[in-house]
């Protein structure tokens, strides 16, 4: 039985549709009786259109033979996926069995709403699954209020991309943030269209990459449930990042997220760039990059608190609480996140979350040697979040990102940070009420 794989693009769902389906979900919950899946029903996977999903799809016949059931895999963009989950799971839909979720963006809300199954007994009770083999930070992000509700399959850290030819006279990649700023200021030739550093500066989009600067200055988004963005450490991180892009970055950087910043480095117009290690192949592709022979990779530079990057599970697997095929859905998770499959996919260049796989040099052979070492160092030093751990992540990022922009445009960062800190505290009070189960 061949698997069904459907990439899809589509539009947004209306707010009215959400309300109608939410009301329908209440009625469905009250009237739903015992149901079982047909023996011929496929196992339905709704997933992100991502290199991991594309890779795992090639091996689906192995799982189909193992479980004796066809697998239907549908791939959507991130926005489409979130919209689909909101509508279908609000309606207690049973036509999704396995889901890819963003642990740092969706998981808290999905768990609060009762949309994803508690996997604790399965991950801890299955000796062959080896739950403790997963790296600490990604594994901890899979747990919400004491319950394991997802399994990490793709991980991500920041990497310092740099021009080896330009930094040779400086002894190579900077080991500290102070050194990085000094080099960036010395190499920038902004009047000629060349920049010492490029990075994300867009208010919302910059927060995840700025997080590693925040941690390396000794700060965090929250402390004991209250805002941490008004602390001296956070203000120092805001001021540093603002100066770096204000004095050494490109014009218009406050409108730049990944899609706008990455091409500037790829086209040889910047000396250094920090962003996700998952995007490295863009700089090795001669069709889009002019720096294929000169790009270097290095760990996140140390700040006053050391080198403290994020090490996050960017995508994880979960089981729909309303699935009628939970046992087969679990077989998908334990197969897709098994040591053997993680090793296979990591050997193809997709970083996983298992310690044993990272300890095997053979699984790193597809990465440039310098990048493989960078990823290992950052994973060892990393912590498991790159944005505030809240229900309304998008709104939180907008608040936290405001002082980032103020620093880049040369405004008074402490006053803007103080205002954002008060706003974030008010937000956290409301958000903490919402997340109570």
C-alpha positions in Angstrom: 0.0 0.0 0.0 1.8 3.2 -1.1 1.7 6.1 1.3 -0.2 9.3 0.3 1.9 12.5 0.5 0.2 15.8 -0.1 2.0 19.2 0.1 -0.6 21.9 0.2 -1.0 25.7 0.0 -4.1 27.5 1.0 -5.7 30.6 2.5 -6.6 31.7 6.0 -9.7 30.7 7.9 -12.0 33.4 9.2 -12.5 34.3 12.8 -16.2 33.5 12.4 -15.3 30.0 11.2 -13.2 29.5 14.4 -16.2 30.5 16.5 -18.6 28.2 14.7 -16.3 25.3 15.0 -15.5 26.0 18.6 -19.2 25.9 19.4 -19.5 22.7 17.4 -16.7 21.1 19.4 -18.6 21.6 22.6 -21.7 19.8 21.1 -19.5 17.1 19.7 -17.8 16.5 23.1 -21.2 16.1 24.7 -22.7 13.8 22.1 -19.7 11.8 21.1 -20.1 8.1 21.8 -17.5 5.2 21.7 -15.9 5.1 18.3 -13.3 2.9 16.7 -11.3 3.3 13.5 -11.9 1.1 10.5 -9.2 -1.5 9.8 -8.8 0.1 6.4 -8.5 3.7 7.7 -5.1 5.3 7.0 -2.9 6.7 9.7 -3.2 10.5 9.0 -0.2 12.7 9.6 -0.6 16.5 9.3 2.9 18.0 9.2 5.0 21.0 8.3 6.4 21.2 4.8 10.0 20.9 6.0 13.1 19.1 5.0 12.6 16.6 7.9 9.1 15.8 6.6 10.3 15.4 3.1 13.0 13.1 4.2 10.9 10.9 6.5 8.3 10.5 3.7 10.8 8.4 1.7 10.8 5.8 4.4 7.1 5.5 5.1 6.7 2.1 3.4 8.8 0.7 6.2 6.3 1.8 8.8 3.3 0.8 6.7 4.6 -2.7 6.6 5.3 -2.7 10.3 1.8 -1.5 11.4 -0.2 -3.0 8.5 -1.8 0.3 7.7 -1.5 3.0 5.0 0.0 6.3 6.1 -1.4 9.5 4.6 1.0 12.4 5.0 -0.2 16.0 4.3 2.3 18.9 4.4 1.4 22.5 5.0 3.2 25.8 5.6 3.6 26.8 9.3 0.8 29.4 9.1 -1.5 26.9 7.3 -0.7 24.2 9.8 -1.5 26.4 12.8 -4.8 27.5 11.2 -5.8 23.9 10.4 -5.0 22.7 13.9 -7.0 25.5 15.5 -10.1 24.6 13.5 -9.9 20.9 13.5 -8.9 20.3 17.1 -11.4 22.9 18.3 -14.0 20.6 16.7 -12.5 17.4 18.3 -11.7 16.2 14.8 -10.5 12.6 14.5 -9.1 12.9 11.0 -5.6 13.8 12.4 -3.6 11.2 14.2 0.0 12.5 14.2 0.9 16.2 14.2 4.1 18.2 13.9 4.1 21.0 16.5 6.4 23.8 17.5 7.1 23.2 21.2 8.0 26.8 21.8 5.1 28.3 19.8 2.0 26.0 20.0 2.5 23.3 22.6 1.5 25.2 25.7 -1.8 26.3 24.2 -2.5 22.9 22.6 -1.9 21.2 25.9 -4.0 23.7 27.8 -6.9 23.1 25.4 -6.6 19.3 25.8 -5.7 18.8 22.1 -2.6 16.7 22.4 -2.2 13.4 24.2 -0.2 12.8 27.3 2.7 10.6 26.2 4.4 10.2 29.6 3.7 6.6 30.1 4.7 5.7 26.6 8.0 7.6 26.4 9.1 6.6 29.9 7.7 3.0 29.8 9.2 2.0 26.5 12.7 0.9 27.3 13.7 0.6 23.6 12.6 4.2 23.0 15.3 5.5 25.4 13.7 8.8 26.5 16.7 9.8 28.5 18.9 9.6 25.3 17.3 12.8 24.1 19.3 16.0 24.9 18.2 17.7 28.1 17.1 21.0 26.6 14.9 19.6 23.8 13.5 16.9 26.1 12.6 19.4 28.8 10.7 21.5 26.2 8.6 18.4 25.4 7.1 18.5 28.9 4.2 20.8 29.8 3.0 20.9 33.4 4.7 17.7 34.2 3.4 15.7 31.2 5.4 14.7 28.2 3.2 15.8 25.3 5.6 15.7 22.3 8.8 14.1 21.1 11.5 16.3 19.5 12.6 15.4 16.0 14.4 18.6 14.7 16.8 20.8 16.7 18.3 24.2 16.0 21.0 26.4 17.5 22.5 29.7 16.4 25.8 29.7 14.4 28.2 32.4 13.7 28.7 32.5 10.0 31.8 34.5 9.1 34.1 35.3 6.2 37.3 33.3 6.8 39.2 35.4 4.2 38.3 38.7 6.0 38.8 37.6 9.5 42.1 35.8 9.0 44.0 39.0 10.1 41.9 39.0 13.3 42.9 35.4 14.2 39.7 33.9 12.9 36.2 33.9 14.3 35.7 36.1 17.4 35.5 34.2 20.7 33.7 37.0 22.5 30.9 39.4 21.8 33.2 42.3 22.5 35.6 41.1 19.8 32.8 40.6 17.4 31.7 44.2 17.8 35.2 45.5 17.4 35.8 43.4 14.2 32.4 44.4 12.8 33.1 48.1 13.3 36.5 47.8 11.7 35.4 45.9 8.6 32.2 47.8 7.8 32.3 50.0 4.7 28.7 51.0 4.7 29.2 53.8 2.1 30.3 51.0 -0.3 27.5 48.6 0.6 29.5 46.3 2.8 28.6 45.6 6.4 30.5 44.3 9.4 27.5 42.4 10.6 24.0 41.5 9.4 21.3 40.0 11.5 17.6 40.0 12.1 16.2 43.4 13.1 12.5 43.1 12.6 10.6 43.6 15.8 9.0 40.2 16.1 11.4 38.1 14.0 14.5 39.2 15.8 13.5 38.0 19.2 14.5 34.3 18.8 18.0 35.1 17.6 18.5 38.0 20.1 17.7 35.5 22.8 21.2 34.1 22.8 22.6 37.6 23.2 20.2 38.0 26.2 21.3 34.8 27.9 25.0 35.5 27.2 24.6 38.8 29.0 23.1 36.9 32.0 19.5 37.7 31.4 16.3 35.9 30.5 12.8 36.8 29.3 11.2 36.2 32.7 12.2 35.6 36.3 9.9 33.9 38.7 6.9 34.7 36.5 7.7 38.4 36.1 9.3 40.2 33.2 13.1 40.1 32.9 13.5 42.5 30.0 14.0 45.5 32.3 17.0 44.1 34.2 20.5 45.6 33.7 21.5 42.4 31.9 18.7 42.6 29.4 19.3 46.3 28.9 22.9 45.6 28.2 22.0 43.0 25.6 19.5 45.4 24.0 22.1 48.1 23.8 24.8 45.8 22.5 22.6 44.3 19.7 21.3 47.8 18.8 24.8 49.2 18.5 26.0 46.2 16.5 23.3 46.7 13.8 23.1 50.5 14.1 26.8 51.1 13.4 27.8 48.0 11.4 24.6 46.7 9.9 22.8 47.4 6.6 20.2 50.2 6.2 16.6 49.1 6.6 17.6 46.3 9.0 14.5 46.9 11.2 12.5 45.4 8.4 14.7 42.3 8.1 14.0 38.8 9.4 15.6 35.6 8.2 14.4 35.9 4.6 16.0 39.4 4.1 19.1 39.1 6.2 20.4 35.8 4.9 20.9 36.8 1.3 23.0 39.8 2.3 25.6 37.4 3.8 25.2 34.9 1.0 25.9 37.6 -1.6 29.2 38.5 0.2 28.0 41.8 1.5 28.6 41.2 5.2 31.6 39.9 7.2 29.5 38.1 9.9 26.0 36.8 10.5 24.4 34.9 13.4 21.3 32.9 12.7 20.0 29.3 12.8 22.5 26.5 12.0 19.8 24.8 10.0 20.3 27.3 7.2 24.0 26.6 6.5 23.4 24.9 3.2 22.3 28.2 1.7 25.8 29.5 1.9 27.2 26.4 0.2 24.9 26.5 -2.8 26.7 28.1 -5.7 23.4 29.0 -7.3 22.5 31.5 -4.5 25.8 32.1 -2.7 29.0 33.9 -3.6 30.8 32.8 -0.3 30.8 29.0 -0.8 34.6 28.9 -0.6 35.1 31.5 2.2 32.3 30.9 4.7 33.3 29.7 8.1 31.3 28.5 11.1 31.8 29.2 14.8 30.1 28.8 18.1 28.1 31.7 19.6 30.6 34.2 21.1 30.9 34.6 24.8 29.3 37.5 26.6 29.7 38.6 30.3 27.8 35.4 31.3 29.7 33.2 28.9 28.5 31.6 25.6 24.9 30.7 26.3 23.0 30.0 23.0 19.6 28.4 22.6 19.3 24.7 21.8 15.7 24.2 20.8 13.5 21.6 19.3 12.1 23.5 16.3 9.7 20.7 15.4 8.3 17.9 17.5 5.8 15.1 17.0 2.5 14.9 19.0 -0.6 12.7 19.0 -4.0 14.2 18.5 -6.0 13.6 21.8 -9.1 12.7 19.6 -7.3 10.2 17.4 -8.9 6.8 17.0 -5.5 5.3 16.2 -3.4 6.2 19.1 -1.4 3.0 19.3 -0.5 3.2 15.6 0.2 6.9 16.1 2.6 6.0 18.9 4.3 3.5 16.6 4.9 6.4 14.1 6.5 8.5 16.8 8.7 5.7 18.2 9.8 4.8 14.6 10.3 8.4 13.4 12.3 9.4 16.5 14.1 6.1 17.0 17.9 6.2 17.4 18.1 4.4 14.0 15.9 6.9 12.1 17.5 10.0 13.8 20.9 8.7 12.9 19.8 8.1 9.3 18.3 11.6 8.9 21.2 13.3 10.7 23.5 11.6 8.3 21.5 13.3 5.6 22.1 16.7 7.2 19.0 17.1 9.4 20.0 17.6 13.1 18.1 15.5 15.6 17.8 15.5 19.4 19.5 12.3 20.5 22.8 12.3 22.4 23.9 8.9 21.1 23.5 10.1 17.5 25.4 13.4 18.1 28.2 11.3 19.7 28.5 9.2 16.6 30.9 10.9 14.1 29.4 9.1 11.2 26.1 11.0 11.6 28.0 14.3 11.3 29.9 13.5 8.1 27.4 15.4 5.9 28.0 18.6 7.7 31.2 20.7 7.2 33.6 19.7 10.0 33.7 23.2 11.4 29.9 23.4 11.5 29.6 20.0 13.1 31.9 21.1 15.9 30.0 24.4 16.2 26.7 22.6 16.6 28.1 20.2 19.3 29.5 23.1 21.3 26.3 25.1 21.1 24.2 22.1 22.0 26.3 21.4 25.1 26.0 25.1 26.2 22.5 25.7 25.1 19.2 26.2 26.9 15.8 25.1 25.6 13.9 28.2 24.7 14.5 31.1 22.3 11.3 33.1 23.1 9.1 33.8 26.1 7.4 30.7 27.4 3.8 32.0 27.2 0.4 31.2 25.7 0.3 34.2 23.3 3.8 34.0 21.9 3.3 36.4 19.0 2.1 39.2 21.3 5.0 38.5 23.7 7.5 38.8 20.9 6.1 42.1 19.8 6.6 43.5 23.3 10.1 42.1 23.8 11.1 43.2 20.3 10.3 46.8 20.8 13.6 47.7 22.6 15.5 45.7 20.0 14.3 48.1 17.3 14.8 51.2 19.5 18.5 50.2 19.9 19.0 49.7 16.2 17.5 53.1 15.3 19.6 54.8 18.1 16.9 55.7 20.6 17.3 55.7 24.3 17.1 52.0 25.1 16.7 52.1 29.0 13.6 54.2 28.8 12.0 52.1 26.0 13.0 48.9 27.9 11.4 50.2 31.1 8.2 50.9 29.2 8.3 47.5 27.5 9.1 45.8 30.9 5.9 47.3 32.4 3.8 46.2 29.4 5.3 42.7 29.5 4.5 42.4 33.2 0.9 43.3 32.6 0.8 40.8 29.7 2.2 38.0 31.9 -0.5 38.5 34.5 -3.2 38.0 31.9 -1.2 35.2 30.2 -0.7 33.3 33.4 -4.4 33.4 34.1 -5.1 31.9 30.6 -2.6 29.1 31.0 -4.1 27.8 34.2 -5.7 24.4 33.7 
